[in-house]
Amino acid sequence: MSQGLGRLVEIAGVAGAGKSTLVRLISQADPSIKVADFIHARNPEHLVYELHSAPRLLPILIRGLVLRPRLNWPDVKLLVYVTEWSRFLTRKYEYRHALTLLDQGPMYALVRLMAKGSRVSASPVFERWWNQMIADWSRRLDAIVWLDAADDVLWERINDRAQPHAAKNGSAVDGQHFITRYRELFDEVFRRIEAEGKPTVIRIDTSKKGSGEVAGEVRRLLDTDSRASGSIPW
């Protein structure tokens, strides 16, 4: 359990794996389970987190202005989000004694930043920040639920989804490259997590299971994990 917080569980996976659907089903089934809010760049109350992150992120941001392609605004928001989200959650009373789900959480954000393959992410200063954030969040997260599915299933879901996606309607070759790239980066993150000794990584294949079945399975597994570790039960 993170200091000042209840249990933090990140729901992670490649696009199309069913992250947001799982979070919605679990939180609807039990209102005591919280879904973590994000740091919103346009919310004046959240400006303090952006300012607090500036000294730590300044070396990366400077390189982001020089190296091409430059960091865009979504990239900057992800940097702030990973750096400051723990402080943000700790200051919110509703997360202090609850089980909180993180949809597209910090590990996902770290993978997304690296997956873009920009020159900034290849710089030593970014690599140091990336490694430190993995170590910090490994200590703060109690579990990561990793959702995956067969490549053809993921590709079909990406193209069938209503919301826009960068890989949507591209070629099958591009889709395979996108899926493989994200999966490889998550595997690297999980290897680093294993070296840290925590958090627990729960792997679920959603290829042949309905959303309700997956939600029930995840709830049972997390409940078992909480009882085994002595953490706050559901």
Secondary structure by P-SEA (a helix, b strand, c coil): ccccccbbbbbcccccccaaaaaaaaaaaccccccccccccccccaaaaaaaacccaaaaaaaaacccccccaaaaaaaaaaacaaaaaaacccccccbbbbcccaaaaaaaaaaacccccccaaaaaaaaaaaaaaaaaccccbbbbccaaaaaaaaaacccccccccccaaaaaaaaaaaaaaaaaaaaaaaaacccbbbbbbcccccaaaaaaaaaaaaaaaaaaaccccc
